[in-house]
């Protein structure tokens, strides 16, 4: 439980999550080689879910790397905006 290991990345609401930002985050998280692209894709998809589902919070803990190199979410905590229910 090292709070300094948390990566914070501002995202422009108009521009959204770019592949450059997602790749930067994956690299900061310590992924290398092909795992960088896998992790960046996962990060981009999590942002997409956050925006499209009117989330107020999307917490991933832990994000894991399997022995075969795949990167996946093991557990998450998600909050939704009740006022946006009409869009869902």
N, C-alpha and C positions, 0 to 999 in steps of 0.2 A: 504494500500500500504506500506507494511513493507519489505524493501529489505533484511533484515536479515532472512526472512521466506523462501527465495529462497534456495533450496537445490542443491548443486553442487556435482556431483559424477563422478570422472574420470572412464572411462571404457576402459579396455585393448582392442585394436582393434582386436587382435587375439582371445582372450578369449570371447569377446562379453559381453552382458548383462547376467550375471548368475542369477539364482534364489536367491542366497544369497544376491547379490547386490540389486536386485529389492525388496526383503523383507526388507532389511536394509533401503532403501529409503522410503518404505511404512510406516515403523515404525517411521522414522524421521518425516514423514508428519503427524503423530498423529493418524494413523489408529490403531484399536484394534480388537482383536478377528478375526472373519471370514473376516472382511474388509481388513485385512493385505494381505491375499492371493488374494483377488479380486483386490486390488490396485497393488500388485506385478505383477499379470498377465497383467494388463493394462499397467504398466510400461514396461514390457518385450515386449509386442505387439507394443508399440509405438517405441521402439528401433528397432524392426524388420522392421517396416514400414520405419523408417528413413534410415536404411541400404539398404533395398531391392529396395526402390524407389529413391535412389540417392538424398536424401534430403540434403540441405545445412543448413536448420533450421527447427525445429519442436517445436513450442511454444504452450503450453497449458495454457489457462487462461480463465475461471477457470476450475479446476477439482472439481467436486461436489460429495457430498454424499446425496443420496435421503433419504426420510423418511423410506423407506423399507430397507435401508442399502447398496443399490447398489452404486458402485463408477463409475462415467462416466465423459467423456470429454464434456463440454458444448460448448466450442469454441476453435479454434486453428488457428494458423498462420503457413503456410508451405511454404518453399522455395525449389526449385528443381535445381539441377545442369544441366544447359542447355547443357553442354558438354557431358553429359551422356545420352542424348536422344536416342542414337542408341541402348542402352541396354533395353530400356523400350518398 
